[in-house]
Structures are given as structure tokens and as C-alpha cells.
Amino acid sequence: MEGRTFVEVMSEKYSPENFPYRRGPGIGVVVVPTAGPQGSPMKDRLNLPSVLVLSGCGIGRSGDQAEIAAFCAHVMELDLSHNKLQDWHEISKIVSNIPNLEFLNLSSNPLAGITLDLNCAEVFSRVRRLVLNNTHVSWETVMQLTREIPELEELFLCLNEYSGVSDSSVACPNLRLLHITDNSLKDWAEVRKFGSMFPSLDTLVMANNNLSSIQDDKDVLQRLFPNLRSINLHNSGLNQWDDIEKLNYFPKLEEVRLQGIPLLQTYTNAERRSLMIAQLPSILLLNGSVVTDSEREDAERFFIRYHLDYPEEELPYRYHSLVTKYGRLEPLAEIDLRPRCHAQVEIHCEETMEKLSIRLDQTVADLKKQLTTVVQLSSNSMRLYYIDRCSAFGPEEMKYNARILHSYSIQDGDEILVVPKTK
């Protein structure tokens, strides 16, 4: 077989020269084998942690099982991702000699089309978390493993090109997390099967699967997914608000991740979040952010106002329940908080008065230039005073040429008094 042995790589990486014992508190554990075969590649002692990371090391075989058993009795987590393992028999030799193994990562090993014998499957029974991302392992093999691992709690099956799944006659009763992103599960009829296969499912991560819709009714969803607390449908193909409303039928659902779906593309970011929160009254976390009580109330009020002009037959079901809660709200008044650009003022100079529209984004110096033709004075020959018609105070001299006019809060009807400078 191709590749190095697990024993060779472990001996090399965790030798005292490469992995000093005092690397940090609790990291290294000195393991001295009781006896090893003559000519063994193993050292007299290895500084093995309880978490072994041997990813990308070219491993294709197990090596001597007695040496694995001698050194790995305390190991609880093993990362063998990105190696050359393509034989379940070799993998089982490794796993069977690590009695306390709870976490196993076999991601990106070439396991497509490789048959798993029953005897090999049985040795995985102690594993609690299993990662098979990008292995292209068959769904039949996955089901065989779940049958032999009754205590399995977390299963990762990303990037395996699954377009369909088959039912299993034996449920995996303790699985809480199923991470199955970046596959091709478009039909809800396939997703529905997870409910009967994994009755304790708590978290379902299905991003990047282009799921087209959620087709079951309330009774079916409550029966199939009684414990589902979190669902991730990022970049799915959902394009109907009915699908969002159906998320309310999962009885314990409190976290939803729903970004990049066609339904929400035409809305602004603020509209997306508000409309989603209003549609999902039991959700506590949306796209990773906590939904506060005040945010929910604002979102629900926004939802009512957003649908005010919709025909009665097009109003969503949620609209009617929110109207019962808040009543029929009036549209919010539109208030323009931008600074005014112009004002109509009275220009007074000696005995004359003329009404003039002035730009408020110009400076006092610019205004003086504008007034030269009105009062027949040069810019340097005039003083300007601002008179607020609503103020009890007297005129305010506009003595700073660089000051912008809108800083005076000039309103329509106010006065500008022009006084010639005395020589």
C-alpha cells in the first residue's frame, strides 16, 4: 500500500526531540512502552498528548498494532485528515488499539467506493464525534457506521456530493449534531429522512445545499424533528415566505441561520432582518446575533407597516396575529433631517428692502459677493447682521468670512441687515 505507517509518523512527530515534554501545562504525557519488537521505529519514550494531530503526513497504513496499543491507551482525539488512507481495514487497526478514542477525523482521505466490513465497523463503537468531510464515502457506509456507533453524538459529512440519502432501519438515538454542508440535497424529501434516522437531532447544518423548499406540514415537522434547536440553511434555494413560516413548526427551534437565499435578495439588510424576526416569534438567535425584546417589537411593528398597502388576499398569516397584538398602525411620518439648502430672507440696507433666496451651504464671504449687486456696495465696504425673527435677542454680526451660513440656523422670513462701513 502507498503511504507511511501511523506508527512511523507518530514516532517521528512526538519524539522527545520534536515534541518536548514541557511544552505547556497538560499538553505532553510521557509514555514508555512496556516492550516493543526488535527493530521497532518507536523510541523508548514518546511525549504523546491526549489529542493527536497527524494530518497531512502521508499515512496510508497502520503499522504494528502492539505499538499503537502500547502508546495510545490514553489518546482521546485523533486527527488523520488529508492522508492516504483508503482501506477501512487499516483504519480499523488504528482505532481498535485506541480504547478511549472519542473523536476521529478522517476528512479528505480517499474513501470513495471503499467497502466497510461489519467486523471493521464494530471497532468504531466508542467514537462520539466522527468527521468524514470530503471523503466521498458512500451513504450506505455512513449508515453502517451509525448502526455500530449507538453513542455517536456529532457527525460531519460535508463536501461528499450527496444528492439523496437512504433510510436506515436502525436509528442513531444520540446524534445531536449533523453537519452536512456543501452537498446537493435539493429535495426536502431527502432531508425529511434525517428526522427518523436521528430522533435526538439538536443542530442541523445544511448550508450550501440549494434546498428548494420545506414541504411538510406542521404535524409532520413536529413529529420528525421534536428536538431540533438550531438550523443553518445559508445559501439554500428558499424563495417563498411560506417556507420561513414553516420554521415555526419545529417545536424547539430557537436559532436560525438564513443568509444568501433568493427570497431575501431584493430587500435591504435592515428589511431582511426585521421581516425575518417578525416571521419567527420564537427565535432567539438570527444569523448569529441575539434578538432582543426591543428589536423584536420594532421588527413586528415594521412588519405591520411594511404590509399596509398589500391586498387582503396577499397578506401573510403573521400579519393578522401582529395586528391583533399591536392594532393597525399608521405609517411613520417621513422627517427630512438633512440641512436645508436655501432660505428666503429679507435684505435690509438703509431705507431699502429686497427679498432674496440665498444658499445656506455658502460662506459669509460668498454671501457678501452675492449682495454687491443688490446693495451696490463692495464686499469690503459692508457689515452683515443676522436677525432671527423668532428670537428675542438682537442682531448677530456675521463677522467671520469663512463661517458657513447654515450654522446660523437661518429660516425663511429671517432678515439680513447690511450696514455700510464708515471710513
JOHUUR-V813872 format. One record per residue. BURIAL is # if it has 16 or more other C-alpha atoms within 10 Angstrom, else .. Layout:
((BURIAL) (BURIAL))
//
This chain:
((.) (.) (.) (#) (#) (#) (#) (#) (#) (#) (#) (#) (#) (#) (#) (#) (.) (.) (#) (#) (#) (.) (.) (.) (.) (.) (.) (#) (#) (#) (#) (.) (#) (.) (.) (.) (.) (.) (.) (.) (#) (#) (.) (.) (#) (#) (#) (#) (#) (#) (#) (#) (#) (#) (#) (.) (#) (#) (#) (#) (#) (#) (#) (#) (#) (.) (#) (#) (#) (#) (#) (#) (.) (#) (#) (#) (#) (#) (#) (#) (#) (#) (#) (#) (#) (#) (#) (#) (#) (#) (#) (#) (#) (#) (#) (#) (#) (#) (#) (#) (#) (#) (#) (#) (#) (#) (#) (#) (#) (#) (#) (.) (.) (.) (#) (#) (.) (.) (.) (#) (#) (#) (#) (#) (#) (#) (#) (#) (#) (#) (#) (#) (#) (#) (#) (#) (#) (#) (#) (.) (#) (.) (#) (#) (#) (#) (#) (#) (#) (#) (#) (#) (#) (#) (#) (#) (#) (#) (#) (#) (#) (#) (.) (#) (#) (.) (.) (#) (.) (.) (#) (#) (#) (#) (#) (#) (#) (#) (#) (#) (#) (#) (#) (#) (#) (#) (#) (.) (.) (.) (#) (#) (#) (#) (#) (#) (#) (#) (#) (#) (#) (#) (#) (#) (#) (#) (#) (#) (#) (#) (#) (#) (#) (#) (.) (#) (.) (.) (.) (.) (#) (#) (.) (#) (#) (#) (#) (#) (#) (#) (#) (#) (#) (#) (#) (#) (#) (#) (#) (.) (.) (.) (#) (#) (#) (#) (#) (#) (#) (#) (#) (#) (#) (#) (#) (#) (#) (#) (#) (#) (#) (.) (#) (#) (.) (.) (.) (.) (.) (.) (#) (#) (#) (#) (#) (#) (#) (#) (#) (#) (.) (#) (#) (#) (#) (#) (.) (.) (.) (.) (#) (.) (.) (.) (.) (#) (.) (.) (#) (#) (#) (#) (#) (#) (#) (.) (.) (.) (.) (.) (.) (.) (.) (.) (.) (.) (.) (#) (#) (.) (.) (#) (#) (.) (.) (.) (.) (.) (.) (.) (.) (.) (.) (.) (.) (.) (.) (.) (.) (.) (.) (#) (#) (#) (#) (#) (#) (#) (#) (.) (.) (.) (.) (.) (.) (#) (.) (#) (#) (#) (#) (#) (#) (#) (#) (#) (#) (#) (.) (.) (#) (.) (.) (.) (#) (.) (#) (.) (#) (.) (.) (#) (.) (#) (#) (#) (#) (#) (.) (.) (.) (.) (.) (.) (#) (.) (.) (#) (.) (.) (.) (.) (#) (#) (#) (#) (.) (.) (.) (#) (#) (.) (#) (#) (#) (#) (#) (#) (#) (#) (.) (.) (.))
//
